[in-house]
Every structure is written in C-alpha cells, then in structure tokens.
Amino acid sequence: MKVLTNPNPSLREPSVDVDLKTVGTPEFQTFLDALIETMFEYDGVGIAAPQVGRNIRVFIVNQHSKGVVYINPTITYTSEITVSGEEGCLSVPEVWGIVDRAKKIKVEAYDRHARKITLDCKGLESVIFQHEIDHLDGVLFIDKVKEKESIKSLKPIKSVKSVSL
C-alpha cells in the first residue's frame, strides 16, 4: 500500500471504531497483513490505518521486528509527567520537530483476534502509542510541535528499525 502524505484530507479525518465482528474475516486479516508489510516497507516504527486511506481505529507497532496490531485503542490513563523528544512521521516525510508527550500511559485495545488487552506504556513505547492514536483522531505530530521553530526538514535517519517494548 502507499502511505498518504500531508496535506491529504484523509489524514485529518477522525477514524471510526472497527466492528469487532469483522476482525476475524479474511478481508480484515488481509488488510492487517498489508498494513504490517507497508510499515516495514517504509521502515516505520508504527503506522495507522488512516495513513493508507482507511479511517478505522487500527494501528501497528514494530515490536521486536514483528508488526503488532492494536484495534480500537483508548488511552485510559495519562501521567502528568511529560517527555520532550524529536518526532517524525511517514506521512510528513523528512520533517522533524520537538513534541511533548506523557511519559506514561495506559491503553486498552483489542488484538488482531479481537481479544481485549491492557497495556502500561512508558518511555518510547508511550510516545509511539500516543503518536499513532493521534493519527486515529486526525491529528499529526506537526500540530503538537512544542515550538514551531523546532521543525526542521532533513533526510530521515534510519537508525531506529525496531522498538523493544
């Protein structure tokens, strides 16, 4: 699949919940596999369905070189302590900026088999989950850049291929 880039309007549309009855269908599982393949093809640490033109609440995270699926995620806890870090995005190529994110979050979601899961995320994992959930809400990292002067354009560094969570 092709990753959409800003200013594609699909990137700004809020996504709808996935009907969990459809998760086990061959069509949906094929879509998940294609989304995982796309994330690896583009060397991403994560990718959300809106980035390929499907405004449904699904994202993938590269965990230990495997694409892990999260469906209908909800953040149920956000720490008051934040971390600032440089972010980039497959949908905003070669652009980077400093974003403040919660240091810790709790997320409830469903896996690719429609089983409910709860995660305690911290550090980089927390940042990635917040970034991907923002995509599901029609928000890009450039909307949250701490200081607009911090935005810079450069060739992306491909040193982060997988996130150990």
C-alpha positions, 0 to 999 in steps of 0.5 A: 500500500502507499502511505498518504502524505500531508496535506491529504484530507484523509489524514485529518479525518477522525477514524471510526471504531472497527466492528469487532465482528469483522476482525476475524474475516479474511478481508480484515486479516488481509488488510492487517497483513498489508498494513504490517508489510507497508510499515516495514516497507517504509521502515516505520516504527508504527503506522495507522490505518488512516495513513493508507486511506482507511479511517478505522481505529487500527494501528501497528507497532514494530515490536521486536521486528514483528508488526503488532496490531492494536484495534480500537485503542483508548488511552485510559490513563495519562501521567502528568509527567511529560517527555520532550523528544524529536518526532517524525512521521511517514506521512510528513516525510523528512520533517522533524520537530520537538513534541511533548508527550506523557511519559506514561500511559495506559491503553486498552485495545483489542488484538488482531483476534479481537481479544481485549488487552491492557497495556502500561506504556512508558518511555518510547513505547508511550510516545509511539502509542500516543503518536499513532492514536493521534493519527486515529483522531486526525491529528499529526505530530506537526500540530503538537510541535512544542515550538514551531521553530523546532521543525526542521526538514532533513533526510530521515535517519534510519537508525531506529528499525525496531522498538523493544517494548 
